[in-house]
Structure formats: structure tokens, C-alpha cells
Amino acid sequence: SGFADPVSITVPASPPGAPQITITGITPIQETTGVITLTGGFTDPDLTTNGVFTLVVDWADGTVPQQVTFPAASASGTFNLTHAAFQATPTLAYQDDGISGTSADRVRVQLSVKDDDQNIGYAVADVTVNNVAPIVSNVSVTSPASENTPTVLTGTIFDPSPFDSFCLVVNWGDGGAVETLTIAAGKTTFSATHFYLDDSPSGTTSDRFTIRFTLADDDLGITATTTVTTTVTNSLPTIQNLMAPLSYEANLAPLTGTIVDPSPLDTFCVTVDWGDGSPQTFAVSAGTTTFAFTHRYLDDNATDSYPISMTITDDDGGVGSASTNIAVLNRNPTADAGPRLRGTSANHAITLMSTATDPSPLDTFGYFWQVNSGPAIPVSSTTNPNFIFNPTQAGTYGISLTVTDDDGGF
């Protein structure tokens, strides 16, 4: 509003012998509207005068002072004057109730009466200007709105005073802090934006929120609470950048990726089908944006590749999915033909006992024994893990063992 208190205005004291003004009434008005009625009278101490009296009223709004002439008749007179407050006057004195923070303020009207001896009497009268509370209309809100996207509340403001500024107080109905917005004088619309982080409570695809707000001007005028509702819908989670780098049987194979969900409050249930008949389920907390799961493939398959499919479900039933493939390669077995053995004589059987190990607990093995060197080398081999060797001559023999797994590793 910003007007100084006009009651601080003073007028000159009436000199001796000047007419005396008496105010009998002045009507209050509402800011920018109404007609002021000012009534009163005057008397002149010089009861013998029969000259002309001139009454001048300065309405304190920058308009030309109102002047009334009383013809010569007697030493007194009465007046009943009106003034339209609702007009584009230079100072706009009645366009607001003056000082901010008050529901009513005063505008000081100055009067003077001059007699035919040029003596001037002075007086003042205070017009009470009452504040008018603002009115809100044409209220709308974004609905439906997806979680964590802008929900915009808008409306129209009507206030008679172009000088009133406003305070909009909004309770968005989601348990968050009440929001307060300042609106400058002269604004005729408002807009407030809010982000509902989740369509709370959990377990629903959408929820309704009740928005309550009030609008107050700077002179204690306030609207009744306005209520509107909006529907906030759940947004589906997605899995991005799903990657499963090459791995080997019996190793821990990593699976990494990114979770994208507009709501930072959603929790998730992730199910991974690793493609080998052993699905797993993982609980993922709210706010998690990346994951790294591991799985041990006990054996490679015929194609050295497994299809991986993943499903993610948020706590409001939204589902997303992604898939990839992982290459899982075979690892070679390790063969041990046993320690160096010494026989007793020719034609005396010697049993060689082997062991074979493999990272995969599911691989099966094939064994190939070969006598490679020695006197009178016999051609001899077997697929058994143990080899019974019956040398025909005394000497040193070289015997080799090759172990192969069922995936071709050796």
C-alpha cells in the first residue's frame, strides 16, 4: 500500500475573528469505491456581517479543491457535500486503505471558510477507508500429473486496490511443508508449482491429494480456504544400460545396470532369470539408481551363451523389463597322472592312478593314456582314469595322460 498516515497533516490555526467550522458527519468508504458525504456548518464571530462566505474543501486526492459560495444573508451556514472516491485521481488517495498491515486507515480532508473581511477559519475531517479482501476465482490445477513432475495451481485475483500485494499460502496435502508465495501489487493472476515425489500411499497406481490454500492482501484481508484436488499417477520404472561382460564357468558373473524412476521414494523388487534355470529376486531400496548383481554359472552350455531377462516392479505396481545375453566360456580341466613309479621286473603289471579337476562341478571327463617312449614300446591306450601297464622289457618308459572335459577343454 505504502501511503503515509494522512492524519499527520496539520492545518493553520484559525486566527481570532475568523469563521469557526463544525463537522457533524463524514461517511466511511471502502477502498476505491463509494461516495464520501461530508456535513457540517460554520459561524462567524462577527454577527453583524452580511457578506459572502467561501467554503473550500481539499479532498486530499489531488483533485481541484471543491469550492462553495454562501451568499450574503447571515453570519452562519451549513453544508452537505459529496465526493466520488472511485476515480482516477492524481494521488489515488482512496484507491487503498493506506498503511499496510491495517484493515482500515484515514484520509484527512481539509476545509477552510473565508469571510468578507478575508478572515479564514480552518478545520479537518478524517475519512475512514476500509480494506476490501481479495477474491479468488478460476482456480485450476494440473490433474492428472505423474509423480515428480510439475503440478501447477493457478487462479485469478480480484482486489479493488491496485496497491495491495498478496501472500499465497498453499498446503499441497502430501505432508510436506506449507508453501508461502509473495505476489506483487497489481498482479491479477497467480501460479504455484509443486512436485509430488510419489503417488503415496504405496500399492496403488494413482492417488488423490487435496490442496488447500488462502490468499491474503497486505491489509489483513484474507480469502476463505479454497480446496481443489489433483490425481498423481505412478510412473513406470525402467532398466537401462544392462550389461553382462564375458565370464567363465564357475566364476561369479556380474550383471550391472541403471534404474530410472521419476520417484525417489519408490522401492523395488527385481527378479533376474539368469537363463540357467535358477532365477533370483533382489530387494532394492528407494533412491537406488544403479545395481550390480552376481551369479555363478556352474557350467557353460552348448552355445557358450545364456539369455538374461530382468523384471523390476516398484512399490506401486509399475513394471519394467530388460534383457541381454552373457557369454560363459569353458575352463580347461587339470590332469595329474600320479607320481613316478618303479616296477619290480618285466611282465609285472603296474597300475597308474590319475586325478582330474575342473572348475565346473558338472563337467564329465575323458581319459587318454599313451605310452610314448621306452624299450620295445607297445601301442597301448585306455579311457579309464587308471592305467594298468605291463612292460615286456626292463627299462624306463614315458607315459602321458590327456584329460578332456565334456566341453572340449583339455
C-alpha positions as CSV (number, residue, x, y, z in Angstrom):
1,S,0.0,0.0,0.0
2,G,2.7,2.5,1.1
3,F,0.8,5.7,1.9
4,A,1.9,7.8,4.9
5,D,-0.7,8.3,7.6
6,P,-2.6,11.4,6.4
7,V,-3.7,12.1,9.9
8,S,-0.3,13.6,10.5
9,I,-1.3,16.5,8.2
10,T,-1.8,19.7,10.2
11,V,-3.6,22.9,9.2
12,P,-3.0,26.5,10.3
13,A,-4.8,27.7,13.4
14,S,-7.8,29.8,12.8
15,P,-7.0,33.5,13.7
16,P,-9.2,35.5,16.1
17,G,-12.3,36.7,14.4
18,A,-12.2,34.0,11.7
19,P,-15.3,31.8,11.0
20,Q,-15.5,28.6,13.0
21,I,-16.2,25.3,11.2
22,T,-18.1,22.4,12.8
23,I,-18.0,18.9,11.3
24,T,-21.2,17.0,12.0
25,G,-20.5,13.9,9.9
26,I,-18.3,12.2,7.3
27,T,-19.1,8.7,5.9
28,P,-16.5,5.9,5.7
29,I,-15.9,4.1,2.4
30,Q,-14.3,1.0,1.1
31,E,-11.0,1.3,-0.8
32,T,-11.6,2.5,-4.4
33,T,-15.4,2.6,-4.1
34,G,-18.1,4.8,-2.6
35,V,-19.2,8.4,-2.2
36,I,-18.0,10.5,0.7
37,T,-20.6,12.6,2.3
38,L,-19.4,15.5,4.5
39,T,-21.8,17.5,6.6
40,G,-21.3,20.4,8.9
41,G,-21.6,24.2,9.3
42,F,-19.9,27.4,10.2
43,T,-20.4,30.5,12.2
44,D,-18.8,33.9,12.1
45,P,-18.0,35.7,15.4
46,D,-18.9,39.0,13.7
47,L,-22.7,38.6,13.9
48,T,-23.2,41.8,12.0
49,T,-21.6,40.6,8.8
50,N,-23.8,40.0,5.9
51,G,-21.1,39.4,3.3
52,V,-20.3,36.4,1.2
53,F,-18.6,33.3,2.7
54,T,-16.4,30.9,0.6
55,L,-16.0,27.3,1.7
56,V,-13.1,25.3,0.2
57,V,-12.7,21.5,0.7
58,D,-9.4,19.8,-0.3
59,W,-10.3,16.1,-0.6
60,A,-6.6,15.2,-0.4
61,D,-6.6,13.1,-3.6
62,G,-5.1,15.7,-6.0
63,T,-8.3,16.8,-7.5
64,V,-9.2,20.5,-7.7
65,P,-10.5,21.6,-4.3
66,Q,-14.2,21.9,-4.1
67,Q,-15.5,25.5,-3.6
68,V,-18.9,26.5,-2.3
69,T,-20.0,30.2,-2.1
70,F,-22.6,31.2,0.5
71,P,-24.5,34.4,-0.5
72,A,-24.8,37.3,1.9
73,A,-27.5,36.6,4.4
74,S,-26.3,35.8,7.9
75,A,-23.2,35.0,9.9
76,S,-23.6,31.2,9.6
77,G,-24.3,28.4,7.2
78,T,-24.5,24.7,6.7
79,F,-23.1,22.3,4.1
80,N,-23.8,18.8,2.8
81,L,-21.1,17.9,0.3
82,T,-20.3,14.7,-1.7
83,H,-17.2,13.4,-3.4
84,A,-16.8,10.3,-5.5
85,A,-13.9,8.3,-4.2
86,F,-13.8,5.9,-7.1
87,Q,-12.0,7.9,-9.8
88,A,-8.5,8.1,-11.2
89,T,-7.4,11.0,-9.1
90,P,-3.8,12.2,-9.2
91,T,-2.8,10.8,-5.8
92,L,-5.1,7.8,-5.8
93,A,-5.7,8.5,-2.1
94,Y,-8.8,6.4,-1.9
95,Q,-7.5,3.5,-4.0
96,D,-6.1,1.8,-0.9
97,D,-6.7,1.9,2.8
98,G,-3.3,3.5,3.2
99,I,-0.7,1.9,5.5
100,S,0.0,-1.8,5.0
101,G,-0.9,-4.2,7.9
102,T,-4.1,-2.4,8.9
103,S,-7.7,-3.2,8.0
104,A,-8.7,0.5,7.8
105,D,-6.9,3.8,7.5
106,R,-7.8,7.5,7.3
107,V,-7.5,10.2,4.7
108,R,-7.5,13.7,6.1
109,V,-9.8,16.2,4.3
110,Q,-9.0,20.0,4.8
111,L,-11.7,22.7,5.0
112,S,-11.5,26.4,5.1
113,V,-14.1,29.2,5.2
114,K,-13.2,32.8,4.3
115,D,-15.5,35.7,5.2
116,D,-15.8,39.1,3.5
117,D,-13.1,40.5,5.8
118,Q,-10.7,38.0,4.4
119,N,-10.5,36.1,7.7
120,I,-10.0,32.4,7.2
121,G,-11.1,29.6,9.5
122,Y,-9.7,26.1,9.2
123,A,-10.8,22.5,10.1
124,V,-10.1,18.9,9.2
125,A,-12.1,15.8,8.9
126,D,-10.9,12.2,8.6
127,V,-12.4,9.8,6.1
128,T,-12.1,6.1,7.1
129,V,-11.1,3.9,4.2
130,N,-11.8,0.2,4.8
131,N,-9.8,-2.5,3.2
132,V,-11.6,-5.0,0.9
133,A,-10.4,-8.6,1.0
134,P,-9.3,-10.2,-2.3
135,I,-11.4,-12.7,-4.2
136,V,-10.0,-15.8,-5.9
137,S,-11.7,-17.3,-9.0
138,N,-11.0,-19.5,-12.0
139,V,-8.9,-21.9,-9.9
140,S,-7.4,-24.9,-11.7
141,V,-4.7,-27.5,-11.0
142,T,-2.8,-30.0,-13.2
143,S,-4.6,-33.3,-13.0
144,P,-3.7,-36.0,-13.5
145,A,0.0,-35.4,-13.0
146,S,2.8,-38.0,-13.0
147,E,4.8,-38.4,-9.8
148,N,7.7,-35.9,-9.6
149,T,6.5,-33.8,-12.5
150,P,5.2,-30.2,-12.2
151,T,1.7,-29.8,-10.7
152,V,0.7,-26.2,-11.4
153,L,-2.0,-24.4,-9.3
154,T,-3.4,-21.3,-11.0
155,G,-6.1,-18.8,-10.4
156,T,-7.4,-15.2,-10.9
157,I,-7.1,-12.5,-8.2
158,F,-9.6,-9.6,-7.9
159,D,-8.8,-6.8,-5.4
160,P,-10.2,-3.3,-5.7
161,S,-6.9,-1.8,-4.7
162,P,-4.2,-1.7,-7.3
163,F,-1.7,-1.2,-4.5
164,D,-2.3,-4.3,-2.5
165,S,0.3,-7.0,-2.6
166,F,-0.6,-10.6,-1.6
167,C,0.6,-13.7,0.2
168,L,-0.5,-17.1,-1.1
169,V,-0.3,-19.9,1.4
170,V,-0.6,-23.4,0.0
171,N,-0.9,-26.8,1.7
172,W,-0.2,-29.3,-1.0
173,G,-1.7,-32.2,1.0
174,D,1.3,-34.5,0.8
175,G,2.7,-34.0,4.3
176,G,5.3,-31.6,3.2
177,A,5.9,-28.0,4.4
178,V,3.3,-25.4,3.8
179,E,4.4,-23.2,0.9
180,T,4.2,-19.4,1.0
181,L,4.5,-17.2,-2.1
182,T,4.6,-13.4,-2.3
183,I,2.7,-11.8,-5.2
184,A,3.4,-8.2,-6.2
185,A,0.8,-5.5,-6.2
186,G,-1.1,-5.2,-9.4
187,K,-0.9,-8.9,-10.3
188,T,-4.3,-10.3,-11.2
189,T,-3.3,-14.0,-11.5
190,F,-1.2,-16.4,-9.5
191,S,0.7,-19.6,-10.3
192,A,2.3,-22.1,-7.9
193,T,4.2,-25.2,-8.8
194,H,4.7,-28.4,-6.8
195,F,6.4,-31.7,-7.3
196,Y,4.7,-34.8,-5.8
197,L,7.6,-37.1,-5.3
198,D,5.4,-40.2,-5.0
199,D,1.8,-41.3,-5.6
200,S,1.6,-42.2,-1.9
201,P,0.5,-44.5,-0.3
202,S,2.3,-47.5,-1.8
203,G,0.5,-50.2,-3.6
204,T,-1.7,-48.0,-5.8
205,T,-1.3,-46.9,-9.4
206,S,-2.6,-43.4,-8.6
207,D,-3.7,-41.4,-5.6
208,R,-5.6,-38.1,-4.9
209,F,-4.3,-35.2,-3.0
210,T,-6.3,-32.4,-1.5
211,I,-4.8,-28.9,-1.9
212,R,-5.9,-26.1,0.4
213,F,-4.8,-22.5,0.1
214,T,-5.6,-19.0,1.2
215,L,-4.8,-15.6,-0.3
216,A,-4.3,-12.6,1.9
217,D,-3.6,-9.0,1.0
218,D,-1.2,-6.7,2.8
219,D,-4.0,-5.1,4.8
220,L,-5.3,-8.2,6.7
221,G,-7.9,-9.1,4.1
222,I,-7.9,-12.9,3.5
223,T,-10.0,-15.3,1.4
224,A,-11.7,-18.3,2.8
225,T,-9.8,-21.5,2.4
226,T,-10.1,-22.8,-1.2
227,T,-9.9,-26.6,-1.8
228,V,-9.0,-28.4,-5.0
229,T,-7.9,-32.0,-5.7
230,T,-5.4,-33.5,-8.1
231,T,-4.6,-37.0,-9.1
232,V,-1.0,-38.2,-9.1
233,T,-0.2,-41.3,-11.1
234,N,2.7,-43.7,-10.7
235,S,5.4,-43.7,-13.3
236,L,6.9,-47.0,-14.6
237,P,10.4,-47.8,-13.7
238,T,12.9,-48.7,-16.4
239,I,16.2,-50.6,-16.6
240,Q,18.9,-49.0,-18.7
241,N,22.5,-49.9,-19.6
242,L,22.0,-53.6,-18.8
243,M,25.4,-55.2,-19.2
244,A,26.8,-58.7,-18.5
245,P,30.5,-59.0,-19.5
246,L,32.1,-62.2,-20.7
247,S,32.6,-64.8,-17.9
248,Y,33.8,-68.3,-17.3
249,E,32.1,-71.3,-15.8
250,A,32.1,-71.4,-12.0
251,N,33.2,-67.8,-11.8
252,L,30.9,-65.1,-10.4
253,A,29.4,-63.3,-13.4
254,P,28.5,-59.6,-12.8
255,L,25.3,-58.0,-14.1
256,T,25.1,-54.2,-13.9
257,G,22.7,-51.5,-15.0
258,T,20.8,-48.4,-14.1
259,I,17.4,-48.0,-12.6
260,V,15.4,-45.0,-13.8
261,D,12.2,-44.0,-11.9
262,P,10.9,-40.4,-11.5
263,S,10.0,-41.0,-7.9
264,P,13.0,-41.0,-5.4
265,L,10.7,-42.7,-2.8
266,D,9.8,-45.8,-4.7
267,T,11.3,-49.1,-3.6
268,F,11.8,-52.0,-6.0
269,C,11.6,-55.8,-6.4
270,V,14.0,-57.1,-9.1
271,T,13.7,-60.6,-10.5
272,V,16.6,-61.9,-12.6
273,D,16.2,-65.0,-14.8
274,W,19.8,-66.0,-15.4
275,G,18.9,-68.4,-18.2
276,D,20.2,-71.5,-16.5
277,G,17.0,-72.4,-14.5
278,S,18.0,-70.5,-11.3
279,P,16.1,-67.2,-11.1
280,Q,16.8,-64.8,-8.2
281,T,14.9,-62.0,-6.6
282,F,16.5,-58.9,-5.1
283,A,15.0,-56.1,-2.9
284,V,16.2,-52.6,-3.9
285,S,15.8,-49.6,-1.6
286,A,14.3,-46.2,-2.5
287,G,16.7,-43.8,-4.2
288,T,18.9,-46.6,-5.7
289,T,19.9,-45.7,-9.3
290,T,22.5,-48.4,-10.1
291,F,22.8,-52.1,-9.3
292,A,25.5,-54.9,-9.5
293,F,24.2,-58.4,-9.1
294,T,26.4,-61.6,-9.4
295,H,25.6,-65.2,-10.4
296,R,27.7,-68.3,-10.6
297,Y,27.2,-70.3,-13.8
298,L,28.3,-73.8,-12.9
299,D,28.9,-74.9,-16.5
300,D,28.9,-73.4,-20.0
301,N,26.3,-74.6,-22.4
302,A,26.4,-75.8,-25.9
303,T,26.4,-72.2,-27.3
304,D,28.6,-70.7,-24.6
305,S,25.8,-68.1,-24.1
306,Y,22.9,-67.6,-21.7
307,P,19.9,-65.3,-22.1
308,I,19.3,-63.0,-19.1
309,S,15.9,-61.3,-18.5
310,M,15.2,-58.9,-15.7
311,T,11.9,-57.5,-14.4
312,I,11.7,-54.6,-12.0
313,T,8.5,-53.8,-10.1
314,D,8.1,-50.6,-8.0
315,D,6.1,-50.4,-4.7
316,D,3.1,-49.1,-6.7
317,G,2.9,-51.9,-9.1
318,G,4.7,-50.3,-12.0
319,V,6.7,-52.8,-14.0
320,G,9.7,-52.5,-16.4
321,S,11.9,-55.1,-18.0
322,A,15.1,-55.5,-19.9
323,S,17.2,-58.4,-21.4
324,T,20.7,-59.2,-22.5
325,N,23.0,-62.2,-23.2
326,I,26.1,-63.3,-21.4
327,A,28.9,-65.3,-22.9
328,V,30.1,-68.0,-20.5
329,L,33.1,-70.0,-21.6
330,N,34.6,-73.3,-20.6
331,R,37.7,-73.7,-18.5
332,N,40.1,-76.5,-19.1
333,P,40.4,-79.4,-16.7
334,T,43.7,-80.2,-14.9
335,A,45.2,-83.7,-15.1
336,D,47.5,-85.4,-12.7
337,A,48.9,-88.8,-13.8
338,G,50.3,-89.6,-10.4
339,P,53.9,-89.9,-9.1
340,R,56.9,-91.6,-10.9
341,L,56.7,-95.4,-10.3
342,R,59.3,-98.1,-10.2
343,G,58.4,-101.7,-11.3
344,T,59.9,-104.9,-9.9
345,S,60.5,-106.7,-13.2
346,A,59.4,-107.1,-16.8
347,N,55.9,-108.5,-17.4
348,H,54.9,-107.4,-14.0
349,A,51.8,-105.1,-14.1
350,I,52.0,-101.5,-12.8
351,T,48.8,-99.5,-12.1
352,L,48.9,-95.8,-12.7
353,M,46.1,-93.8,-10.9
354,S,45.2,-90.4,-12.1
355,T,43.1,-87.5,-10.8
356,A,41.3,-84.8,-12.8
357,T,39.9,-81.5,-11.5
358,D,37.7,-78.9,-13.3
359,P,36.2,-75.5,-12.1
360,S,32.9,-76.8,-13.2
361,P,31.3,-79.4,-10.8
362,L,29.1,-80.5,-13.7
363,D,31.8,-81.4,-16.3
364,T,32.5,-85.1,-17.1
365,F,35.9,-86.3,-18.3
366,G,37.5,-88.5,-20.8
367,Y,41.0,-90.0,-20.2
368,F,43.6,-90.9,-22.8
369,W,46.8,-92.8,-21.7
370,Q,49.6,-93.1,-24.1
371,V,53.0,-94.9,-23.8
372,N,55.3,-92.5,-25.6
373,S,58.8,-93.9,-25.0
374,G,60.8,-96.9,-23.7
375,P,62.3,-100.2,-24.9
376,A,60.0,-102.2,-27.1
377,I,57.2,-99.5,-26.9
378,P,53.9,-101.2,-27.1
379,V,50.9,-99.3,-28.6
380,S,48.6,-99.0,-25.6
381,S,45.9,-96.6,-24.5
382,T,42.8,-96.5,-22.4
383,T,39.9,-94.2,-21.5
384,N,39.9,-95.2,-17.9
385,P,41.1,-92.9,-15.1
386,N,43.5,-95.6,-14.1
387,F,46.0,-97.3,-16.4
388,I,47.4,-100.8,-15.9
389,F,50.8,-101.0,-17.7
390,N,52.5,-104.4,-18.2
391,P,56.1,-103.7,-19.5
392,T,57.6,-106.6,-21.6
393,Q,61.2,-105.4,-21.0
394,A,63.1,-103.8,-18.3
395,G,63.8,-100.1,-18.8
396,T,62.3,-96.6,-18.4
397,Y,59.0,-95.8,-20.0
398,G,57.4,-92.4,-20.8
399,I,53.7,-92.4,-20.3
400,S,51.4,-89.4,-20.9
401,L,47.8,-88.7,-19.8
402,T,45.4,-86.4,-21.5
403,V,42.1,-85.5,-19.8
404,T,39.3,-83.8,-21.8
405,D,36.0,-82.4,-20.4
406,D,32.6,-82.7,-22.0
407,D,33.0,-79.2,-23.5
408,G,36.2,-80.0,-25.3
409,G,38.6,-78.5,-22.8
410,F,41.8,-80.4,-22.2
